[in-house]
Amino acid sequence: MSIGFQVFNADRSVLLDQNFKTYGFMSKTTQVSTATSSNPAWGQYLDVWIPDAEEIVAVRAQNEAHSVCLANVSRSGSGYIQRYVTDGSTIVNLDVYRFRPGVSAGGSFGMQIFNEQRELVYDATTPQLIVRDVLVGSGNFEAVVGDHNYDAGRKYAVVFGGRCGRSWRTTQFTGGGGNYGINEYASTNYASQSPGKVSFKVKIYYFNGYTKQHEVKQFNYRAEAYSYLIVDVSGI
């Protein structure tokens, strides 16, 4: 840019200017998982409503022994519902952190930056979305599996950028008047957190078993692209 205000880090990357919008912290709530339907592969689930595409939601299970996956995203009025499924039948307390552009904490001092349209792009009194890592891939959704170690003692949440995984169906002749046993599955990445670390594992989150009096086509689909933001939520 030829004129204006910019802040750089030691690597000469732009951290702030009058055009780049930062994402300010809006709220933290705790949602409690609830029992699912009769689907035996699901543990419990939580529905998180997002009002529009500008809002970013990061999630973190309070107990490091618990993990969650993003199982589905659906429209709800003008917004969206993200459904998170837990690993197991134990009730999970999920911390939900919300960030969006133009958030002001309403402090009486500190620096604010506005763009030419008078939109707030930065407020010094508002905790900002701090991205510690970006995990993106397109060749194998299971490549992210394992422990991702960061700064010891820091607390991290995960932004699920979309749903990836595998869906497959198996059929087997069972006799009994020409019946076929049919099983349908879906698996994806589950995330769990502990101090200084985020871990991913692959687990089945959907199962449906039924019978037909004729054979149905088997399939095996893989959605390989994955995208996760690891967000530092220490102190908020």
Residue, then its C-alpha position, 0 to 999 in steps of 0.5 A: m500500500s502507498i499510504g496508511f497504517q501497518v504493523f509487521n512481525a519479525d518475519r515482515s508479515v503484515l499483522l494489522d492494517q486499515n484494510f485487513k479485518t481481524y476476528g474479535f472474541m465475542s463469547k464463550t459458552t458451554q454446551v452439554s451433549t445430549a443422547t442421540s437417536s438409536n444409531p449405535a455408532w453415535g455417542q452423543y451430539l451437540d448442535v451449534w447454531i451460527p448466524d452467518a458465514e462471517e462468524i467463526v466457531a472454535v470448539r474444545a471438550q473440557n475433559e481431555a479424555h473426550s473427543v468430538c467430530l463435525a458430523n454435519v452442517s445444515r441450513s437453519g433459516s438465515g444461518y447454519i447448524q453444525r452438529y458435533v458428535t462425541d466419542g462414546s456415551t459419556i456426557v461431554n461439556l463442549d466449550v464453544y468460542r465465537f469470533r467475528p469481525g468488528v467486535s469491540a469489548g467497549g473499553s474506555f482506552g486503547m487503540q482502534i483501527f477503522n477502514e475507509q468505510r468506517e468499519l472497525v477492523y481492530d480493537a486493542t481491548t478485544p481478545q483476537l482470534i489467534v491461529r496457532d496452526v493451519l492443518v490443510g490437506s487434500g490427498n488423505f484425510e487420515a494424514v492429520v491423525g496423531d498428536h500435534n504438539y504446540d506451546a506447553g501450558r497453552k489452551y487450544a480449540v479447533v475450528f472445523g473447516g468442513r466434514c471429511g472422511r469415508s462412507w461405505r456400504t457392505t452387503q452379505f447374503t444371509g439366506g432366509g428367503g434370499n435376504y441380504g444383510i446390508n451395513e452402511y458406515a461413515s467415519t471421520n476425524y475426531a479431535s481432542q485437546s490437552p494442555g499444549k496439544v491437539s490430537f486427531k483420530v479416525k472413528i466411525y460416527y454413523f452406522n445403519g444395518y438393515t436387510k433386503q430381499h435383493e442385493v444392493k450396490q456396495f460403495n466406498y467413497r472418500a472425501e479426502a480434503y480436510s481443513y482445521l484451524i488450531v486456535d489459541v484460547s488461553g485466558i479467554 
